[in-house]
Amino acid sequence: MRYSFISVSVILILLSACSLPLTPTAPTPLVTVTVTPTATAPSYGECGYQWAYQDLPELSAKFQQDIQNLQPEAQATAFAFGENCIHADGTTTTFIPMETDFNIMLQVSDLSNESALGDWIIKVMQVVENIPPDQIVGPRPGRVSIAFQSGSDQKFVNFYIDQYQELPTGLSNAEIYQTLQAPQ
């Protein structure tokens, strides 16, 4: 019991010594700052934002059809990625889309044939780029995720639409695949 009292006393003495000024200081003058708001952010009420997805059934059905015109067994979907405004009571009143994303699964015969995989990327992107702008939601370029499947094996490539559009001209199909496959 005696050691704990001494320990506490030493700690209190050290803490109070740390808060004492070593030299006297002059008081800091008060400065008045006037802030004039220049713009008001949109108000969605008091809410917390949470990443969310929203189905785009019409676009998804058309996208699926267009991809299946390239390969009948392919699977494809389109969806909006954004944020839900979630209120304190748990209700969600607003979905704020940020981008339109695309998922595609294609059957290929050889996962090591990077030229063929690059050719599929080009074909998929021709479909994506032909979607009318009024069917795309959100201000940012969306993401494209392609799963190449051969038997039970798969390879994936994920990239933003603007990354594809900014590729240098003259790349071979294999170089397109390799560039987009590289870690971003």
N, CA and C of each residue as an Amber inpcrd file, in Angstrom:
protein
   552
   0.8180000  -1.1870000   0.0000000   0.0000000   0.0000000   0.0000000
   0.8610000   1.2490000   0.0000000   1.9660000   1.1980000   0.7480000
   2.8390000   2.3470000   0.8460000   3.4710000   2.6870000  -0.5040000
   3.8450000   1.6370000  -1.2930000   4.4740000   1.8850000  -2.5930000
   3.5100000   2.5600000  -3.5650000   2.2580000   2.1730000  -3.5430000
   1.3180000   2.7730000  -4.4720000   1.0620000   4.2370000  -4.1130000
   1.0350000   4.5810000  -2.8170000   0.8550000   5.9710000  -2.4170000
   2.0400000   6.8170000  -2.8570000   3.2600000   6.2790000  -2.6780000
   4.4700000   6.9930000  -3.0800000   4.5000000   7.1380000  -4.6020000
   4.1520000   6.0820000  -5.3140000   4.1510000   6.1320000  -6.7820000
   3.1680000   7.1840000  -7.2810000   1.9870000   7.2180000  -6.7150000
   0.9860000   8.1850000  -7.1270000   1.4630000   9.5940000  -6.8040000
   2.0890000   9.7790000  -5.6440000   2.5850000  11.0960000  -5.2530000
   3.6620000  11.5740000  -6.2090000   4.5860000  10.7020000  -6.5820000
   5.6640000  11.0700000  -7.5060000   5.0830000  11.4450000  -8.8630000
   4.1280000  10.6740000  -9.3460000   3.5070000  10.9600000 -10.6420000
   2.8050000  12.3040000 -10.6120000   2.0790000  12.5970000  -9.5260000
   1.3740000  13.8850000  -9.4230000   2.3550000  15.0480000  -9.3760000
   3.4740000  14.8820000  -8.6780000   4.4820000  15.9490000  -8.6050000
   5.0770000  16.1840000  -9.9970000   5.3950000  15.0840000 -10.6960000
   5.9700000  15.2220000 -12.0390000   4.9820000  15.8760000 -13.0060000
   3.7220000  15.4810000 -12.9490000   2.7280000  16.0640000 -13.8480000
   2.5250000  17.5440000 -13.5740000   2.5110000  17.9350000 -12.3050000
   2.3040000  19.3480000 -12.0100000   3.5390000  20.1530000 -12.3990000
   4.7290000  19.5680000 -12.3150000   5.9400000  20.2700000 -12.7380000
   5.9320000  20.4840000 -14.2450000   5.3650000  19.5440000 -14.9820000
   5.3160000  19.6640000 -16.4370000   4.3960000  20.7850000 -16.8870000
   3.4280000  21.1220000 -16.0840000   2.4780000  22.1450000 -16.5120000
   2.8830000  23.5440000 -16.0800000   3.9450000  23.6890000 -15.2820000
   4.3820000  25.0090000 -14.8530000   5.2020000  25.6670000 -15.9520000
   4.9840000  26.9400000 -16.2500000   5.7920000  27.6110000 -17.2730000
   7.2000000  27.8510000 -16.7610000   8.1780000  27.6790000 -17.6500000
   9.5630000  27.8900000 -17.2650000   9.9020000  29.3760000 -17.3040000
   9.3250000  30.1010000 -18.2310000   9.5430000  31.5400000 -18.3200000
   8.1980000  32.2140000 -18.4880000   8.0570000  33.3960000 -17.9730000
   6.7790000  34.0860000 -18.1370000   6.5470000  34.4320000 -19.6020000
   5.3070000  34.3430000 -20.0210000   4.9730000  34.6590000 -21.4010000
   3.9070000  35.7450000 -21.4240000   3.9400000  36.5460000 -22.4840000
   2.9310000  37.5930000 -22.6470000   1.6580000  36.9550000 -23.1710000
   0.5160000  37.4830000 -22.8030000  -0.7320000  36.9060000 -23.3000000
  -0.8350000  37.0800000 -24.8240000  -1.4160000  36.0830000 -25.4640000
  -1.5990000  36.1150000 -26.9080000  -2.7870000  37.0060000 -27.2340000
  -2.5910000  38.0070000 -28.1390000  -3.7240000  38.8830000 -28.4550000
  -4.7880000  38.1140000 -29.2310000  -6.0410000  38.4730000 -29.0190000
  -7.1410000  37.8520000 -29.7250000  -7.2620000  38.4600000 -31.1130000
  -7.5140000  37.6110000 -32.1000000  -7.6830000  38.0700000 -33.4750000
  -9.0950000  37.7240000 -33.8960000  -9.8040000  38.6710000 -34.4650000
 -11.1560000  38.4300000 -34.9420000 -11.0920000  38.1150000 -36.4270000
 -11.6810000  37.0030000 -36.7990000 -11.7100000  36.5910000 -38.1930000
 -13.1690000  36.5340000 -38.6240000 -13.4680000  37.1710000 -39.7380000
 -14.8180000  37.1350000 -40.2760000 -14.8330000  36.1750000 -41.4470000
 -15.7170000  35.1970000 -41.4080000 -15.8450000  34.2170000 -42.4680000
 -17.1490000  34.4680000 -43.1950000 -17.0500000  34.6560000 -44.5050000
 -18.2330000  34.8650000 -45.3180000 -18.3960000  33.6700000 -46.2440000
 -19.4690000  32.8980000 -46.0830000 -19.6450000  31.7460000 -46.9700000
 -19.8540000  32.2090000 -48.4090000 -19.2030000  31.4830000 -49.3400000
 -19.3390000  31.8540000 -50.7460000 -20.2860000  30.9270000 -51.4920000
 -20.4490000  29.7110000 -50.9880000 -21.3610000  28.7670000 -51.6430000
 -21.9230000  27.8380000 -50.5830000 -23.0930000  27.3700000 -50.8190000
 -23.7170000  26.4500000 -49.8910000 -23.7220000  25.0620000 -50.5030000
 -23.2120000  24.0940000 -49.7500000 -23.2040000  22.7160000 -50.2330000
 -24.6370000  22.1930000 -50.2620000 -24.9150000  21.2700000 -51.1750000
 -26.2660000  20.7130000 -51.2000000 -26.5700000  20.0150000 -49.8830000
 -27.7790000  20.1390000 -49.4130000 -28.1530000  19.5620000 -48.1360000
 -29.0550000  18.3530000 -48.3510000 -28.6540000  17.2480000 -47.7960000
 -29.4680000  16.0410000 -47.8400000 -29.9830000  15.7200000 -46.4390000
 -29.9600000  16.7150000 -45.5740000 -30.3520000  16.4800000 -44.2000000
 -29.1730000  15.8720000 -43.4620000 -29.3710000  15.6000000 -42.2300000
 -28.3020000  14.9930000 -41.4560000 -28.2500000  13.5050000 -41.7850000
 -27.1190000  13.0890000 -42.3090000 -27.0000000  11.6830000 -42.6470000
 -25.5370000  11.2890000 -42.7070000 -25.3100000  10.0020000 -42.6670000
 -23.9920000   9.4390000 -42.8630000 -23.9580000   8.8000000 -44.2370000
 -22.8060000   8.8450000 -44.8660000 -22.7000000   8.2990000 -46.2130000
 -22.0450000   6.9310000 -46.1770000 -22.5650000   6.0360000 -46.9920000
 -22.0780000   4.6650000 -47.0480000 -21.9970000   4.2490000 -48.5140000
 -20.8540000   3.6110000 -48.8990000 -20.7200000   3.1260000 -50.2740000
 -21.9040000   2.2250000 -50.5930000 -22.3840000   2.3270000 -51.8200000
 -23.5490000   1.5280000 -52.1980000 -23.5480000   1.2780000 -53.7090000
 -24.2920000   0.2860000 -54.0900000 -24.4970000  -0.0540000 -55.4970000
 -25.9870000   0.0300000 -55.7870000 -26.3150000   0.3590000 -57.0170000
 -27.7080000   0.3870000 -57.4110000 -27.8160000  -0.2590000 -58.7920000
 -28.7570000  -1.1860000 -58.9100000 -28.9700000  -1.8530000 -60.1880000
 -29.4460000  -0.8550000 -61.2340000 -29.0190000  -1.1000000 -62.4540000
 -29.5060000  -0.3450000 -63.6140000 -30.0950000  -1.3790000 -64.5710000
 -31.3230000  -1.8400000 -64.3050000 -31.8770000  -2.9810000 -65.0330000
 -31.9650000  -2.7990000 -66.5460000 -32.3900000  -1.6340000 -67.0120000
 -32.5120000  -1.4460000 -68.4650000 -31.1430000  -1.4580000 -69.1340000
 -30.2040000  -0.6930000 -68.5860000 -28.8560000  -0.6520000 -69.1460000
 -28.1960000  -2.0190000 -69.0470000 -28.3860000  -2.6870000 -67.9330000
 -27.7920000  -4.0060000 -67.7320000 -28.3110000  -5.0190000 -68.7560000
 -29.6100000  -5.0010000 -69.0180000 -30.1960000  -5.9330000 -69.9920000
 -29.6460000  -5.6680000 -71.3910000 -29.5590000  -4.3980000 -71.7700000
 -29.0220000  -4.0370000 -73.0930000 -27.5380000  -4.3930000 -73.1870000
 -26.7900000  -4.1210000 -72.1250000 -25.3580000  -4.4300000 -72.0870000
 -25.1400000  -5.9420000 -72.1980000 -25.9290000  -6.7130000 -71.4540000
 -25.8560000  -8.1850000 -71.5220000 -26.0980000  -8.6590000 -72.9580000
 -27.1200000  -8.1180000 -73.5990000 -27.4490000  -8.5020000 -74.9710000
 -26.2910000  -8.1680000 -75.9220000 -25.7270000  -6.9650000 -75.8010000
 -24.6340000  -6.5540000 -76.6800000 -23.3830000  -7.4120000 -76.4720000
 -23.0890000  -7.7600000 -75.2250000 -21.9250000  -8.6180000 -74.9500000
 -22.1940000 -10.0360000 -75.4620000 -23.4260000 -10.5190000 -75.3070000
 -23.7460000 -11.8580000 -75.8110000 -23.7550000 -11.9080000 -77.3430000
 -23.8820000 -10.7680000 -78.0020000 -23.7040000 -10.7410000 -79.4520000
 -22.2550000 -11.0480000 -79.8170000 -21.3330000 -10.7390000 -78.9130000
 -19.9220000 -11.0690000 -79.1160000 -19.6350000 -12.5210000 -78.7500000
 -20.2770000 -12.9790000 -77.6600000 -20.0720000 -14.3480000 -77.1770000
 -21.3590000 -14.7880000 -76.4570000 -22.1140000 -15.7020000 -77.0600000
 -23.4270000 -16.0710000 -76.5050000 -23.4120000 -16.5430000 -75.0480000
 -22.3470000 -17.1860000 -74.5970000 -22.3220000 -17.6810000 -73.2110000
 -21.7900000 -16.6540000 -72.2060000 -21.4440000 -15.4780000 -72.6560000
 -20.9170000 -14.4340000 -71.7680000 -21.9980000 -13.9450000 -70.8080000
 -21.5530000 -13.4290000 -69.6790000 -22.4410000 -12.8040000 -68.6890000
 -21.9640000 -11.3780000 -68.4840000 -22.8950000 -10.4310000 -68.3850000
 -22.5140000  -9.0300000 -68.2260000 -23.5860000  -8.2710000 -67.4600000
 -23.1450000  -7.3400000 -66.6370000 -24.0660000  -6.4760000 -65.9000000
 -23.5110000  -5.0590000 -65.8730000 -24.4040000  -4.1180000 -65.6890000
 -24.0430000  -2.7100000 -65.4950000 -24.7630000  -2.2380000 -64.2390000
 -24.0960000  -1.4240000 -63.4420000 -24.6870000  -0.9420000 -62.1970000
 -24.0580000   0.3870000 -61.8130000 -24.7490000   1.1200000 -60.9750000
 -24.2430000   2.4000000 -60.4830000 -23.5280000   2.1780000 -59.1610000
 -22.4030000   2.8400000 -59.0010000 -21.6590000   2.8390000 -57.7380000
 -21.7180000   4.2540000 -57.1880000 -21.9810000   4.3740000 -55.8870000
 -22.0700000   5.6970000 -55.2820000 -22.2020000   5.6050000 -53.7810000
 -22.9980000   6.5050000 -53.2200000 -23.1870000   6.5610000 -51.7720000
 -24.6640000   6.6750000 -51.4330000 -25.0380000   5.9650000 -50.3750000
 -26.3690000   6.1320000 -49.8010000 -26.2830000   7.1380000 -48.6680000
 -27.2850000   7.9810000 -48.5480000 -27.4230000   8.8940000 -47.4220000
 -28.2670000   8.1530000 -46.3850000 -27.6450000   7.7560000 -45.2790000
 -28.3440000   6.9800000 -44.2480000 -28.5550000   7.8650000 -43.0230000
 -29.8250000   8.0260000 -42.6510000 -30.1870000   8.8650000 -41.5150000
 -30.0090000   8.0970000 -40.2060000 -30.0320000   8.8200000 -39.1020000
 -29.8240000   8.2380000 -37.7810000 -30.8200000   7.1220000 -37.4760000
 -32.0300000   7.2170000 -38.0350000 -33.0360000   6.1830000 -37.7760000
 -32.8610000   4.9600000 -38.6850000 -31.8200000   4.9810000 -39.5390000
 -31.5460000   3.8330000 -40.4010000 -32.1750000   3.9020000 -41.7780000
 -32.9820000   4.9180000 -42.0270000 -33.6220000   5.0230000 -43.3410000
 -32.6340000   5.5820000 -44.3620000 -32.8050000   5.1510000 -45.5850000
 -31.9980000   5.6400000 -46.6970000 -32.9290000   6.4110000 -47.6160000
 -32.6270000   7.6990000 -47.8180000 -33.5130000   8.5030000 -48.6430000
 -32.8840000   8.9090000 -49.9730000 -31.5670000   8.8680000 -50.0490000
 -30.9210000   9.3770000 -51.2530000 -29.7740000   8.4700000 -51.6640000
 -29.7380000   8.1020000 -52.9320000 -28.5740000   7.4340000 -53.5140000
 -27.8940000   8.4560000 -54.4080000 -26.6140000   8.6800000 -54.1800000
 -25.8620000   9.6520000 -54.9730000 -24.8950000   8.8640000 -55.8520000
 -25.2020000   8.7180000 -57.1560000 -24.3290000   7.9300000 -58.0360000
 -23.0290000   8.6630000 -58.3270000 -21.9400000   7.8980000 -58.3510000
 -20.6370000   8.4590000 -58.6820000 -20.1600000   7.9810000 -60.0570000
 -20.5320000   6.7450000 -60.4260000 -20.0760000   6.1950000 -61.7020000
 -20.9300000   5.0010000 -62.0900000 -20.8580000   4.6490000 -63.3670000
 -21.4950000   3.4440000 -63.8760000 -20.3880000   2.4220000 -64.1160000
 -20.5240000   1.2490000 -63.4900000 -19.5180000   0.1920000 -63.5820000
 -20.0640000  -0.9990000 -64.3630000 -19.1440000  -1.8070000 -64.8890000
 -19.5010000  -2.9400000 -65.7410000 -18.7320000  -4.1830000 -65.3080000
 -19.4420000  -5.2950000 -65.1780000 -18.8300000  -6.5980000 -64.9000000
 -19.1090000  -7.5260000 -66.0730000 -18.0800000  -8.2380000 -66.5160000
 -18.2130000  -9.1350000 -67.6530000 -17.4850000 -10.4350000 -67.3380000
 -18.0960000 -11.5700000 -67.6900000 -17.4260000 -12.8700000 -67.5980000
 -17.4320000 -13.4810000 -68.9950000 -16.2280000 -13.7720000 -69.4900000
 -16.0640000 -14.3340000 -70.8280000 -15.3870000 -15.6980000 -70.7520000
 -15.7800000 -16.5830000 -71.6440000 -15.1400000 -17.8880000 -71.7700000
 -14.0220000 -17.7690000 -72.8090000 -12.8350000 -18.2310000 -72.4490000
 -11.7090000 -18.2220000 -73.3800000 -11.0700000 -19.6070000 -73.3860000
 -10.3790000 -19.9220000 -74.4700000  -9.7630000 -21.2460000 -74.5720000
  -8.3830000 -21.2960000 -73.9270000  -7.6840000 -20.1450000 -73.8380000
  -6.3080000 -20.1600000 -73.3410000  -6.0390000 -18.8880000 -72.5370000
  -5.9160000 -19.0210000 -71.2250000  -5.6700000 -17.8650000 -70.3630000
  -4.2710000 -17.2810000 -70.5420000  -3.3770000 -18.0170000 -71.1640000
  -2.0200000 -17.5080000 -71.3580000  -1.8750000 -16.7360000 -72.6700000
  -2.9070000 -16.7310000 -73.5070000  -2.8620000 -16.0210000 -74.7830000
  -3.2490000 -14.5610000 -74.5470000  -2.2480000 -13.7370000 -74.1880000
  -2.5030000 -12.3420000 -73.8400000  -3.0070000 -11.5340000 -75.0240000
  -2.6570000 -11.9210000 -76.2310000  -3.1630000 -11.2270000 -77.4160000
  -4.6780000 -11.4200000 -77.5390000  -5.1540000 -12.6390000 -77.3200000
  -6.5930000 -12.9070000 -77.3750000  -7.3280000 -12.1900000 -76.2410000
  -6.7260000 -12.1420000 -75.0450000  -7.3540000 -11.4380000 -73.9170000
  -7.4360000  -9.9380000 -74.2110000  -6.3750000  -9.3900000 -74.7890000
  -6.3870000  -7.9750000 -75.1770000  -7.4350000  -7.6960000 -76.2320000
  -7.6110000  -8.6400000 -77.1700000  -8.6410000  -8.4860000 -78.1980000
 -10.0270000  -8.4420000 -77.5630000 -10.2650000  -9.2720000 -76.5460000
 -11.5500000  -9.2430000 -75.8440000 -11.7560000  -7.9100000 -75.1270000
 -10.6970000  -7.3750000 -74.5410000 -10.8150000  -6.0660000 -73.8750000
 -11.2720000  -5.0180000 -74.8820000 -10.6590000  -5.0110000 -76.0550000
 -11.0230000  -4.0460000 -77.0960000 -12.4880000  -4.2130000 -77.4990000
 -12.9220000  -5.4580000 -77.6910000 -14.3190000  -5.7000000 -78.0920000
 -15.3010000  -5.2420000 -77.0100000 -14.9920000  -5.5470000 -75.7510000
 -15.8560000  -5.1310000 -74.6410000 -15.9120000  -3.6040000 -74.5700000
 -14.7510000  -2.9580000 -74.7180000 -14.7170000  -1.5010000 -74.6170000
 -15.4450000  -0.8280000 -75.7800000 -15.4870000  -1.4580000 -76.9400000
 -16.2760000  -0.9050000 -78.0430000 -17.7530000  -0.8820000 -77.6730000
 -18.2080000  -1.9290000 -76.9860000 -19.5990000  -1.9690000 -76.5280000
 -19.8350000  -0.8810000 -75.4780000 -18.9290000  -0.7830000 -74.4890000
 -19.0760000   0.2110000 -73.4180000 -19.0850000   1.6220000 -74.0030000
 -18.1610000   1.8990000 -74.9000000 -18.0510000   3.2520000 -75.4450000
 -19.2050000   3.6210000 -76.3810000 -19.9550000   2.6410000 -76.8330000
 -21.1150000   2.9150000 -77.6920000 -22.4040000   3.1280000 -76.9060000
 -22.3400000   3.0410000 -75.5940000 -23.5280000   3.2950000 -74.7720000
 -23.8040000   4.7960000 -74.8060000 -25.0390000   5.1870000 -75.0970000
 -25.3650000   6.6270000 -75.1320000 -25.0800000   7.2850000 -73.7780000
 -24.4830000   8.4650000 -73.7840000 -24.1250000   9.1520000 -72.5330000
 -25.2930000   9.3560000 -71.5750000 -26.5160000   9.4960000 -72.0920000
 -27.6580000   9.7170000 -71.2040000 -28.0290000   8.4630000 -70.4080000
 -27.4430000   7.3180000 -70.7450000 -27.6980000   6.0880000 -69.9970000
 -26.6360000   5.8400000 -68.9220000 -25.6040000   6.6570000 -68.9070000
 -24.5210000   6.5410000 -67.9300000 -24.8240000   7.4780000 -66.7720000
 -24.7400000   6.9800000 -65.5450000 -24.9900000   7.8130000 -64.3630000
 -23.6740000   8.1000000 -63.6440000 -23.6420000   9.2360000 -62.9810000
 -22.4750000   9.6260000 -62.1990000 -21.4950000  10.4720000 -62.9830000
 -20.7600000  11.3160000 -62.2710000 -19.8320000  12.2420000 -62.9210000
 -18.4720000  11.6430000 -63.2840000 -18.0980000  10.5290000 -62.6700000
 -16.7670000   9.9450000 -62.9160000 -16.8380000   8.8460000 -63.9580000
 -15.7140000   8.6180000 -64.6690000 -15.6630000   7.4530000 -65.5610000
 -15.7670000   6.1770000 -64.7260000 -16.5180000   5.2460000 -65.2180000
 -16.7510000   4.0180000 -64.4650000 -15.6050000   3.0270000 -64.5560000
 -15.8290000   1.8880000 -63.9470000 -14.8440000   0.8190000 -63.8550000
 -15.3500000  -0.3610000 -64.6730000 -14.4100000  -1.0670000 -65.3060000
 -14.7200000  -2.2750000 -66.0660000 -13.9540000  -3.4260000 -65.4190000
 -14.6710000  -4.4930000 -65.0860000 -14.0610000  -5.6900000 -64.5050000
 -14.3910000  -6.8630000 -65.4160000 -13.3490000  -7.4860000 -65.9470000
 -13.5410000  -8.6160000 -66.8520000 -12.9230000  -9.8560000 -66.2230000
 -13.7300000 -10.9040000 -66.1480000 -13.2470000 -12.2170000 -65.7060000
 -13.1330000 -13.0940000 -66.9440000 -11.9270000 -13.5730000 -67.2000000
 -11.7010000 -14.5170000 -68.2930000 -11.6940000 -15.9020000 -67.6740000
 -12.5370000 -16.8030000 -68.1970000 -12.6500000 -18.1350000 -67.6160000
 -12.3080000 -19.1820000 -68.6730000 -11.4780000 -20.1430000 -68.2530000
 -11.1330000 -21.2830000 -69.0910000 -11.2340000 -22.5150000 -68.2030000
 -12.2930000 -23.2880000 -68.4030000 -12.5380000 -24.4210000 -67.4980000
 -12.7990000 -23.8860000 -66.1070000 -12.0250000 -24.3680000 -65.1260000
 -12.2020000 -23.8980000 -63.7450000 -11.2050000 -22.7980000 -63.3870000
 -10.3330000 -22.4180000 -64.3250000  -9.3470000 -21.3710000 -64.0760000
  -9.8790000 -20.0130000 -64.5330000  -9.4170000 -18.9610000 -63.8400000
  -9.8530000 -17.6030000 -64.1780000  -8.6900000 -16.6270000 -64.0770000
  -8.7930000 -15.5640000 -64.8630000  -7.9310000 -14.3950000 -64.7540000
  -8.8470000 -13.1840000 -64.7710000  -8.4300000 -12.1540000 -64.0460000
  -9.2410000 -10.9480000 -63.9490000  -8.4380000  -9.7330000 -64.3920000
  -9.1340000  -8.7870000 -64.9680000  -8.5500000  -7.4870000 -65.2630000
  -9.5880000  -6.4310000 -64.8800000  -9.1390000  -5.4150000 -64.1280000
 -10.0140000  -4.3310000 -63.6570000  -9.3550000  -3.0070000 -64.0010000
 -10.1280000  -2.1000000 -64.5760000  -9.5610000  -0.8160000 -64.9420000
 -10.6860000   0.2030000 -65.0730000 -10.3040000   1.4640000 -64.9710000
 -11.2610000   2.5360000 -65.2100000 -11.3380000   2.8240000 -66.7060000
 -12.4910000   3.2570000 -67.1480000 -12.7090000   3.5390000 -68.5660000
 -11.6890000   4.5570000 -69.0740000 -11.4080000   5.5910000 -68.2810000
 -10.4460000   6.5890000 -68.7460000  -9.0260000   6.0340000 -68.8300000
  -8.6920000   5.0130000 -68.0320000  -7.3750000   4.3770000 -68.1670000
  -7.2560000   3.7130000 -69.5470000  -8.3170000   3.0550000 -69.9620000
  -8.3170000   2.4340000 -71.2850000  -8.2120000   3.5040000 -72.3700000
  -8.9920000   4.5670000 -72.2190000  -9.0140000   5.6170000 -73.2380000
  -7.6830000   6.3660000 -73.3340000  -6.8930000   6.3590000 -72.2650000
  -5.6120000   7.0630000 -72.2610000  -4.4370000   6.1840000 -72.6850000
  -4.7110000   4.9360000 -73.0770000  -3.6240000   4.0730000 -73.5400000
  -2.9860000   4.6780000 -74.7890000  -1.6710000   4.5450000 -74.9110000
  -1.0190000   5.0590000 -76.1200000  -1.5220000   4.3190000 -77.3600000
  -1.6390000   5.0290000 -78.4590000  -2.0510000   4.3810000 -79.7080000
  -0.9190000   3.4860000 -80.1850000  -1.2830000   2.4860000 -80.9310000
  -0.2780000   1.5980000 -81.5070000   0.1100000   0.4120000 -80.6400000
  -0.5140000   0.2700000 -79.4600000  -0.2110000  -0.8910000 -78.6200000
  -0.8080000  -2.1460000 -79.2580000  -0.0960000  -3.2470000 -79.1340000
  -0.6450000  -4.5230000 -79.5930000  -1.7210000  -4.9750000 -78.6070000
  -2.5140000  -5.9620000 -78.9960000  -3.5480000  -6.4930000 -78.0970000
  -2.9120000  -7.0100000 -76.8040000  -1.7840000  -7.7070000 -76.9180000
  -1.0980000  -8.2340000 -75.7340000  -0.6220000  -7.0860000 -74.8400000
  -0.1210000  -6.0180000 -75.4300000   0.3390000  -4.8730000 -74.6340000
  -0.8300000  -4.1740000 -73.9440000  -1.9800000  -4.1210000 -74.5910000
  -3.1680000  -3.5510000 -73.9540000  -3.5190000  -4.3720000 -72.7210000
  -3.5560000  -5.6970000 -72.8640000  -3.8510000  -6.5610000 -71.7310000
  -2.8100000  -6.3730000 -70.6300000  -1.5390000  -6.3930000 -70.9690000
  -0.4620000  -6.2840000 -69.9820000  -0.5150000  -4.9510000 -69.2450000
  -0.7780000  -3.8740000 -69.9660000  -0.8470000  -2.5560000 -69.3540000
  -2.0090000  -2.4410000 -68.3770000  -3.1630000  -2.9480000 -68.7820000
  -4.3360000  -2.8640000 -67.9000000  -4.2880000  -3.8920000 -66.7740000
  -3.5500000  -4.9630000 -66.9620000  -3.3950000  -5.9980000 -65.9380000
  -2.4340000  -5.5570000 -64.8580000  -1.5230000  -4.6440000 -65.1800000
  -0.5170000  -4.1960000 -64.2180000  -1.1890000  -3.5320000 -63.0300000
  -0.5960000  -3.6700000 -61.8210000  -1.1870000  -3.0150000 -60.6370000
  -1.3080000  -1.5150000 -60.8720000  -2.4460000  -0.9710000 -60.4970000
  -2.7160000   0.4610000 -60.7070000  -2.2320000   1.2540000 -59.5310000
